């Protein structure tokens, strides 16, 4: 009851200073105006509120107060969350307790403030929020040291402070490792060189030593993910699978519900099974993670792209169609222009598969497909003429496939020449094995006069190498294959037999 009375007193004091009816009326009008007209400029808003085109100091002051009001309401709405089953929600609850504790302390309600700090501390410890733990401990240590001396509690909190200060240092190291490796990844123009791989290996080794010593969600999440990343770089996908399984087991057994850690572990499991050719198992995990991520978010769209590859792997064309339509018809796709272009390319391949008779669509499913004209498709890709990172390869290849399907072999030769020039200019040799392999196979198909048997004979050795190489799923790499080359080659040979 004491805490409740303290809160009511603090609220009463706040209301006294915020009771200007005229001001509230203008703020409400301004807010409703923006809700109804979200594209309103400052000049237009000022005109509607004050009848003046130029922004006045009065208008600027009103705008500032409205921003403050809405921030207060957003904070109030967020702080109303009390679902402690999620670590994200738990962080909001701890933040609320800490902020209100400061307000109570300022109002002279120290005892109630300390109660809230202790309540927040328990939640922070359970959810492994080291930074918040240390923030909450500082005023508690001060309080029980000299304000309301309590040696037992003082020593308890000092011991906790020492323990979590050590964990904080460990977490900081792991976060910096993640920052360095992520920066290296983003800035790299091509594959990692040997020196970079060695640097990552050493960092991952040290991170795992820290992981075995300290229990922390932050340490677990970064360490497992970067360890997975390292082994995927060196194509040890069985090891990746083991890491992903261990990571998921750790996350599921934790006392807190780290949704992101669980999601990340499951996605790594799906990718590992996919790389090992275990498509049915991969598809189970991809289906699972797509239900975890909110539709239309970056994680959802990216994971859908990986699932697309796995569905191709097991030739599940009907689910391939359903997945593609669900992404293309999501209104948020346009917020991610590069992903949007990739999915338009996937849609073009759907049309190609339909022409090959790989899909039996109902009239309702057909109605969801846009009419496909190759030239119109190429003009609809805003990044097509600017791309220098590898995506163009897939676009040129789809042109080649449609031309072969239509028996326009002279144009095919021109496009293969363009493809060769493109890879020579923009794709580094040390990171383009699969694309170079595929292009060489296309050149041999020309040499074989597009005869199916001769083409298969001439390309047998290269085809074997292509099948034995690993598909790159890295969204940034120039090696990225929106459609796997080995699958495209299978389709091309099928067309040649049909055209014979």
C-alpha positions as CSV (number, residue, x, y, z in Angstrom):
1,X,0.0,0.0,0.0
2,X,2.9,2.4,0.8
3,X,4.2,2.1,-2.8
4,X,0.7,2.7,-4.2
5,X,0.2,5.8,-2.1
6,X,3.6,7.1,-3.1
7,X,2.7,6.7,-6.8
8,X,-0.6,8.5,-6.4
9,X,1.2,11.4,-4.7
10,X,3.7,11.6,-7.5
11,X,1.0,11.5,-10.1
12,X,-1.0,14.2,-8.3
13,X,2.0,16.5,-8.3
14,X,2.5,15.9,-12.1
15,X,-1.1,16.7,-12.9
16,X,-0.9,20.1,-11.1
17,X,1.7,21.3,-13.5
18,X,-0.1,20.0,-16.7
19,X,-3.6,21.4,-16.5
20,X,-3.8,24.1,-19.2
21,X,-7.1,23.4,-21.0
22,X,-6.5,25.8,-23.9
23,X,-3.1,24.2,-24.6
24,X,-4.5,20.7,-24.5
25,X,-7.2,21.7,-26.9
26,X,-4.7,22.9,-29.5
27,X,-2.5,19.9,-28.9
28,X,-5.5,17.6,-29.6
29,X,-6.4,19.5,-32.7
30,X,-2.8,19.3,-34.0
31,X,-2.6,15.6,-33.3
32,X,-5.9,14.8,-35.1
33,X,-4.8,17.0,-38.0
34,X,-1.6,14.9,-38.4
35,X,-3.5,11.6,-38.1
36,X,-5.9,12.7,-40.9
37,X,-3.1,14.3,-43.0
38,X,0.2,12.3,-42.4
39,X,2.0,14.1,-45.3
40,X,1.3,17.6,-44.0
41,X,4.3,20.0,-44.1
42,X,5.1,22.4,-41.3
43,X,3.9,25.4,-43.4
44,X,0.6,23.7,-44.1
45,X,0.1,22.8,-40.4
46,X,0.9,26.3,-39.3
47,X,-1.6,27.7,-41.8
48,X,-4.4,25.4,-40.5
49,X,-3.7,26.0,-36.8
50,X,-2.8,29.7,-36.7
51,X,-3.8,31.0,-40.2
52,X,-0.1,31.8,-41.0
53,X,2.1,30.3,-43.7
54,X,5.4,31.0,-42.0
55,X,6.4,28.9,-39.0
56,X,6.1,31.0,-35.9
57,X,7.8,30.5,-32.6
58,X,4.3,29.7,-31.2
59,X,3.9,27.0,-33.7
60,X,7.4,25.6,-33.0
61,X,6.6,25.5,-29.3
62,X,3.3,23.7,-29.9
63,X,5.1,21.2,-32.2
64,X,7.7,20.5,-29.5
65,X,5.0,20.1,-26.8
66,X,3.1,17.6,-29.1
67,X,6.2,15.6,-29.6
68,X,6.7,15.5,-25.8
69,X,3.0,14.5,-25.3
70,X,3.2,11.7,-27.8
71,X,6.5,10.4,-26.5
72,X,4.9,10.3,-23.0
73,X,1.9,8.3,-24.4
74,X,4.2,5.9,-26.3
75,X,6.2,5.4,-23.1
76,X,3.1,4.9,-21.1
77,X,1.8,2.4,-23.6
78,X,5.1,0.5,-23.7
79,X,5.3,0.5,-19.9
80,X,1.8,-1.0,-19.6
81,X,3.4,-4.2,-20.9
82,X,3.8,-6.8,-18.2
83,X,4.2,-10.0,-20.2
84,X,7.4,-11.3,-18.7
85,X,7.4,-14.4,-20.9
86,X,9.5,-12.4,-23.5
87,X,12.9,-10.9,-22.8
88,X,12.0,-7.9,-25.0
89,X,8.9,-7.2,-22.9
90,X,10.9,-7.8,-19.7
91,X,13.4,-5.1,-20.6
92,X,10.5,-2.6,-21.0
93,X,9.2,-3.6,-17.6
94,X,12.6,-3.2,-16.0
95,X,13.0,0.2,-17.7
96,X,9.7,1.3,-16.4
97,X,10.5,0.3,-12.8
98,X,13.8,2.1,-12.9
99,X,12.3,5.3,-14.4
100,X,9.5,5.4,-11.9
101,X,11.9,4.7,-9.0
102,X,13.8,7.8,-10.0
103,X,10.6,9.8,-10.1
104,X,9.7,8.6,-6.6
105,X,13.2,9.3,-5.3
106,X,12.9,12.8,-6.6
107,X,9.5,13.1,-4.8
108,X,11.1,12.0,-1.5
109,X,9.5,8.6,-1.6
110,X,12.8,6.7,-1.0
111,X,11.4,3.5,0.5
112,X,9.0,2.9,-2.4
113,X,11.7,3.8,-4.8
114,X,14.0,1.1,-3.3
115,X,11.2,-1.5,-3.5
116,X,10.8,-0.9,-7.2
117,X,14.6,-1.0,-7.8
118,X,14.7,-4.4,-6.1
119,X,11.7,-5.7,-8.0
120,X,13.3,-4.5,-11.3
121,X,16.7,-6.1,-10.3
122,X,15.1,-9.6,-9.9
123,X,13.6,-9.4,-13.4
124,X,16.8,-8.1,-14.9
125,X,18.8,-10.9,-13.3
126,X,16.3,-13.5,-14.6
127,X,16.5,-12.1,-18.1
128,X,20.3,-11.7,-18.2
129,X,20.2,-7.9,-18.7
130,X,23.6,-7.1,-17.4
131,X,23.6,-3.4,-18.2
132,X,20.4,-2.9,-16.3
133,X,21.5,-5.0,-13.4
134,X,24.6,-2.8,-12.9
135,X,22.4,0.4,-13.3
136,X,19.9,-0.8,-10.7
137,X,22.6,-2.0,-8.2
138,X,24.3,1.4,-7.9
139,X,21.5,3.2,-6.1
140,X,20.7,0.1,-4.0
141,X,24.3,-0.2,-2.8
142,X,24.3,3.5,-1.9
143,X,21.0,3.2,-0.1
144,X,22.0,0.2,2.1
145,X,25.6,1.5,2.7
146,X,24.8,4.8,4.3
147,X,21.2,6.0,3.8
148,X,19.5,3.1,5.5
149,X,22.6,1.0,6.6
150,X,22.1,-2.8,6.2
151,X,25.4,-4.7,6.1
152,X,23.9,-7.9,4.8
153,X,22.1,-6.3,1.9
154,X,25.1,-4.1,1.1
155,X,27.4,-7.0,0.9
156,X,24.9,-9.0,-1.1
157,X,24.6,-6.2,-3.7
158,X,28.3,-5.5,-3.8
159,X,29.0,-9.2,-4.5
160,X,26.4,-9.1,-7.3
161,X,28.0,-5.9,-8.7
162,X,31.4,-7.6,-8.8
163,X,30.0,-10.7,-10.5
164,X,28.0,-8.8,-13.1
165,X,30.8,-6.3,-13.8
166,X,32.9,-9.3,-14.9
167,X,30.1,-10.5,-17.1
168,X,29.7,-7.0,-18.5
169,X,33.4,-6.9,-19.5
170,X,33.0,-10.4,-21.1
171,X,29.8,-9.3,-23.0
172,X,31.6,-6.1,-24.1
173,X,34.4,-8.2,-25.6
174,X,31.9,-10.4,-27.4
175,X,29.9,-7.5,-28.8
176,X,33.2,-5.8,-30.1
177,X,34.1,-9.1,-31.8
178,X,30.7,-9.1,-33.4
179,X,31.2,-5.5,-34.5
180,X,34.6,-6.2,-36.0
181,X,33.5,-9.3,-37.9
182,X,30.3,-7.7,-39.0
183,X,32.2,-4.6,-40.3
184,X,34.6,-6.9,-42.1
185,X,31.7,-8.7,-43.7
186,X,29.9,-5.6,-44.8
187,X,33.0,-3.8,-46.2
188,X,34.4,-6.9,-48.0
189,X,34.1,-6.7,-51.8
190,X,34.6,-10.4,-52.1
191,X,35.4,-13.6,-50.2
192,X,37.3,-13.4,-46.9
193,X,41.1,-13.8,-47.4
194,X,43.2,-16.2,-45.3
195,X,44.3,-13.5,-42.9
196,X,40.7,-12.4,-42.3
197,X,39.6,-16.1,-41.8
198,X,42.4,-16.5,-39.2
199,X,41.3,-13.4,-37.4
200,X,37.7,-14.6,-37.2
201,X,38.9,-18.1,-36.1
202,X,40.9,-16.6,-33.2
203,X,38.0,-14.3,-32.1
204,X,35.6,-17.2,-32.3
205,X,37.9,-19.4,-30.2
206,X,38.2,-16.7,-27.5
207,X,34.5,-16.1,-27.5
208,X,33.8,-19.8,-26.9
209,X,36.2,-19.8,-24.0
210,X,34.2,-16.9,-22.5
211,X,30.9,-18.7,-23.3
212,X,32.0,-21.7,-21.3
213,X,32.8,-19.5,-18.3
214,X,29.9,-17.0,-18.2
215,X,26.1,-17.5,-18.4
216,X,24.7,-14.7,-20.4
217,X,22.1,-14.5,-23.2
218,X,24.2,-11.9,-25.0
219,X,27.4,-14.1,-24.9
220,X,25.4,-17.2,-26.0
221,X,23.7,-15.4,-28.9
222,X,26.8,-13.7,-30.4
223,X,29.1,-16.6,-29.8
224,X,27.0,-19.4,-31.3
225,X,26.0,-17.2,-34.3
226,X,29.6,-16.2,-35.1
227,X,30.9,-19.7,-34.6
228,X,28.2,-20.9,-37.0
229,X,29.2,-18.1,-39.4
230,X,32.9,-19.1,-39.3
231,X,32.3,-22.8,-40.0
232,X,29.9,-21.9,-42.8
233,X,32.7,-19.8,-44.4
234,X,35.0,-22.8,-44.5
235,X,32.1,-25.1,-45.7
236,X,32.0,-27.4,-42.6
237,X,28.2,-27.7,-42.7
238,X,28.0,-30.8,-40.5
239,X,29.8,-28.8,-37.8
240,X,27.4,-25.9,-38.4
241,X,24.5,-28.3,-37.7
242,X,26.0,-29.4,-34.4
243,X,26.5,-25.8,-33.4
244,X,22.9,-24.9,-34.3
245,X,21.6,-27.9,-32.3
246,X,23.6,-27.0,-29.2
247,X,22.6,-23.3,-29.5
248,X,18.9,-24.2,-29.7
249,X,19.1,-26.6,-26.7
250,X,20.8,-23.9,-24.6
251,X,18.2,-21.3,-25.6
252,X,15.2,-23.6,-25.0
253,X,16.5,-24.6,-21.6
254,X,17.1,-21.0,-20.4
255,X,14.8,-19.6,-17.7
256,X,13.9,-16.6,-19.9
257,X,12.3,-16.8,-23.2
258,X,14.9,-15.4,-25.6
259,X,12.8,-15.4,-28.8
260,X,15.6,-13.9,-31.0
261,X,18.1,-16.5,-29.8
262,X,15.6,-19.3,-30.5
263,X,14.8,-17.9,-33.9
264,X,18.4,-17.5,-34.8
265,X,19.2,-21.1,-33.7
266,X,16.3,-22.5,-35.7
267,X,17.3,-20.6,-38.8
268,X,20.9,-21.8,-38.6
269,X,19.5,-25.4,-38.2
270,X,17.4,-24.9,-41.4
271,X,20.4,-23.6,-43.3
272,X,22.6,-26.4,-42.2
273,X,20.1,-29.1,-43.2
274,X,19.7,-27.3,-46.6
275,X,23.5,-27.2,-47.2
276,X,23.7,-30.9,-46.4
277,X,21.0,-31.7,-48.9
278,X,18.5,-32.7,-46.2
279,X,15.6,-30.7,-47.7
280,X,12.6,-32.2,-45.9
281,X,14.2,-31.5,-42.5
282,X,15.3,-28.0,-43.7
283,X,11.7,-27.2,-44.8
284,X,10.3,-28.2,-41.3
285,X,12.6,-25.6,-39.7
286,X,12.0,-22.9,-42.4
287,X,8.2,-23.3,-41.9
288,X,8.8,-23.0,-38.2
289,X,10.9,-19.8,-38.3
290,X,8.5,-18.1,-40.8
291,X,5.8,-18.4,-38.2
292,X,8.1,-16.8,-35.6
293,X,9.0,-13.8,-37.7
294,X,6.3,-11.2,-38.3
295,X,5.2,-11.3,-42.0
296,X,6.7,-8.4,-44.0
297,X,9.7,-7.9,-41.7
298,X,13.3,-8.1,-43.0
299,X,13.9,-11.4,-41.2
300,X,10.7,-12.9,-42.6
301,X,11.5,-11.9,-46.2
302,X,15.2,-13.0,-45.9
303,X,14.2,-16.4,-44.4
304,X,11.5,-16.9,-47.1
305,X,14.3,-16.5,-49.7
306,X,16.3,-19.3,-48.0
307,X,13.1,-21.4,-47.9
308,X,12.6,-20.8,-51.6
309,X,16.1,-22.4,-52.3
310,X,15.2,-25.4,-50.1
311,X,11.9,-25.9,-51.9
312,X,13.7,-25.9,-55.2
313,X,16.1,-28.5,-53.7
314,X,13.3,-31.0,-53.2
315,X,11.4,-29.8,-56.3
316,X,8.3,-28.9,-54.3
317,X,6.9,-26.5,-56.9
318,X,3.4,-26.1,-55.4
319,X,4.7,-24.8,-52.1
320,X,7.2,-22.8,-54.1
321,X,4.3,-21.0,-55.8
322,X,2.5,-20.5,-52.5
323,X,5.6,-19.0,-50.8
324,X,6.4,-16.7,-53.7
325,X,2.8,-15.4,-53.9
326,X,2.7,-14.8,-50.1
327,X,5.9,-12.7,-50.3
328,X,5.0,-10.8,-53.5
329,X,1.6,-9.8,-52.1
330,X,2.9,-8.6,-48.8
331,X,2.6,-4.8,-48.9
332,X,5.9,-4.3,-46.9
333,X,8.0,-5.9,-49.6
334,X,8.4,-2.5,-51.3
335,X,10.2,-1.2,-48.1
336,X,13.2,-3.5,-49.1
337,X,14.0,-2.6,-52.7
338,X,16.8,-5.1,-53.1
339,X,14.7,-7.9,-51.7
340,X,11.8,-6.8,-53.9
341,X,13.9,-7.1,-57.0
342,X,15.1,-10.6,-56.0
343,X,11.5,-11.7,-55.5
344,X,10.5,-10.3,-58.9
345,X,13.3,-12.4,-60.4
346,X,11.9,-15.4,-58.5
347,X,8.5,-14.6,-60.0
348,X,10.0,-14.7,-63.5
349,X,11.4,-18.2,-62.8
350,X,7.9,-19.3,-61.7
351,X,6.6,-18.2,-65.1
352,X,9.4,-20.2,-66.7
353,X,8.5,-23.3,-64.6
354,X,4.9,-22.9,-65.6
355,X,5.9,-22.8,-69.3
356,X,7.9,-26.0,-68.8
357,X,4.8,-27.7,-67.3
358,X,6.3,-28.0,-63.8
359,X,3.3,-26.5,-62.1
360,X,-0.4,-27.4,-62.3
361,X,-2.2,-24.2,-61.1
362,X,-5.8,-23.8,-60.4
363,X,-7.7,-20.9,-62.0
364,X,-7.6,-19.1,-58.7
365,X,-3.8,-19.6,-58.5
366,X,-3.4,-18.4,-62.1
367,X,-5.3,-15.2,-61.3
368,X,-2.7,-14.3,-58.7
369,X,0.1,-14.3,-61.4
370,X,0.8,-11.2,-63.4
371,X,1.1,-11.6,-67.2
372,X,4.8,-12.1,-68.1
373,X,6.6,-10.4,-70.9
374,X,10.4,-10.7,-70.8
375,X,11.2,-7.2,-72.0
376,X,8.7,-5.7,-69.5
377,X,10.2,-7.8,-66.7
378,X,13.7,-6.4,-67.5
379,X,12.5,-2.8,-67.5
380,X,10.8,-3.4,-64.1
381,X,14.0,-4.0,-62.3
382,X,15.4,-0.6,-61.1
383,X,18.7,-2.0,-60.0
384,X,19.3,-4.1,-63.1
385,X,21.4,-1.6,-65.0
386,X,23.3,-0.5,-61.9
387,X,24.1,-3.9,-60.3
388,X,27.7,-4.7,-60.1
389,X,27.5,-7.3,-57.4
390,X,26.4,-10.5,-59.1
391,X,22.6,-10.3,-59.2
392,X,22.8,-9.4,-62.9
393,X,24.1,-12.9,-63.6
394,X,20.7,-14.4,-62.6
395,X,18.8,-11.9,-64.7
396,X,20.9,-12.6,-67.8
397,X,20.6,-16.3,-67.3
398,X,16.8,-16.1,-67.2
399,X,16.9,-14.3,-70.5
400,X,19.0,-17.2,-71.9
401,X,16.6,-19.8,-70.6
402,X,13.6,-18.1,-72.2
403,X,15.5,-17.7,-75.5
404,X,16.5,-21.4,-75.6
405,X,12.9,-22.3,-74.8
406,X,11.8,-20.3,-77.8
407,X,14.7,-21.7,-79.9
408,X,16.3,-18.3,-80.5
409,X,19.8,-19.7,-80.5
410,X,21.5,-16.7,-82.2
411,X,20.3,-14.4,-79.5
412,X,21.4,-16.9,-76.9
413,X,25.0,-16.7,-78.1
414,X,24.8,-12.9,-77.8
415,X,23.5,-13.1,-74.2
416,X,26.2,-15.7,-73.2
417,X,28.8,-13.3,-74.5
418,X,27.3,-10.5,-72.4
419,X,27.3,-12.8,-69.4
420,X,31.0,-13.6,-69.9
421,X,31.9,-10.0,-70.2
422,X,29.9,-9.1,-67.1
423,X,31.6,-11.7,-64.9
424,X,35.0,-10.7,-66.2
425,X,34.4,-7.1,-65.3
426,X,32.6,-7.3,-62.0
427,X,33.0,-10.8,-60.4
428,X,36.3,-11.7,-58.8
429,X,37.8,-15.0,-59.9
430,X,38.6,-16.1,-56.3
431,X,34.9,-16.0,-55.3
432,X,33.0,-17.0,-58.4
433,X,33.6,-20.7,-58.9
434,X,30.0,-21.7,-59.4
435,X,29.1,-18.8,-61.7
436,X,32.2,-19.3,-63.8
437,X,31.5,-23.1,-63.9
438,X,28.0,-22.5,-65.1
439,X,29.1,-20.0,-67.8
440,X,31.7,-22.4,-69.1
441,X,29.0,-25.0,-69.4
442,X,26.9,-22.6,-71.4
443,X,29.8,-22.0,-73.8
444,X,30.2,-25.7,-74.2
445,X,26.5,-26.0,-75.0
446,X,27.1,-23.6,-77.9
447,X,30.0,-25.7,-79.0
448,X,27.7,-28.7,-78.9
449,X,25.2,-26.8,-81.1
450,X,22.7,-27.1,-78.2
451,X,22.4,-30.9,-78.9
452,X,21.3,-32.4,-75.6
453,X,23.4,-35.5,-75.6
454,X,26.6,-33.7,-76.8
455,X,26.0,-30.9,-74.3
456,X,25.8,-33.4,-71.4
457,X,28.9,-35.2,-72.7
458,X,30.9,-32.0,-73.1
459,X,29.9,-30.6,-69.7
460,X,30.0,-33.8,-67.6
461,X,33.1,-32.9,-65.7
462,X,32.1,-29.3,-65.0
463,X,28.6,-30.5,-64.0
464,X,30.2,-32.9,-61.4
465,X,32.2,-30.0,-60.0
466,X,29.1,-27.8,-59.8
467,X,27.2,-30.5,-57.9
468,X,30.1,-31.0,-55.5
469,X,30.4,-27.2,-54.7
470,X,28.4,-25.5,-52.0
471,X,25.7,-23.0,-52.7
472,X,26.3,-19.6,-51.1
473,X,23.3,-18.4,-49.1
474,X,25.0,-15.2,-47.9
475,X,22.7,-12.3,-48.8
476,X,25.6,-10.0,-49.5
477,X,28.0,-12.2,-51.4
478,X,28.6,-11.7,-55.1
479,X,28.3,-15.5,-55.3
480,X,24.7,-15.3,-54.1
481,X,22.4,-17.4,-56.3
482,X,18.7,-16.4,-56.3
483,X,18.2,-19.7,-58.2
484,X,20.8,-22.4,-57.8
485,X,23.0,-23.0,-60.9
486,X,22.7,-26.8,-60.7
487,X,18.9,-26.5,-60.8
488,X,19.1,-24.0,-63.8
489,X,21.3,-26.5,-65.6
490,X,18.9,-29.3,-65.1
491,X,16.1,-27.1,-66.6
492,X,18.3,-26.1,-69.5
493,X,19.1,-29.7,-70.4
494,X,15.4,-30.6,-70.2
495,X,14.6,-27.8,-72.7
496,X,17.3,-29.0,-75.1
497,X,15.7,-32.5,-75.1
498,X,12.3,-30.9,-75.7
499,X,13.6,-28.8,-78.5
500,X,15.4,-31.7,-80.2
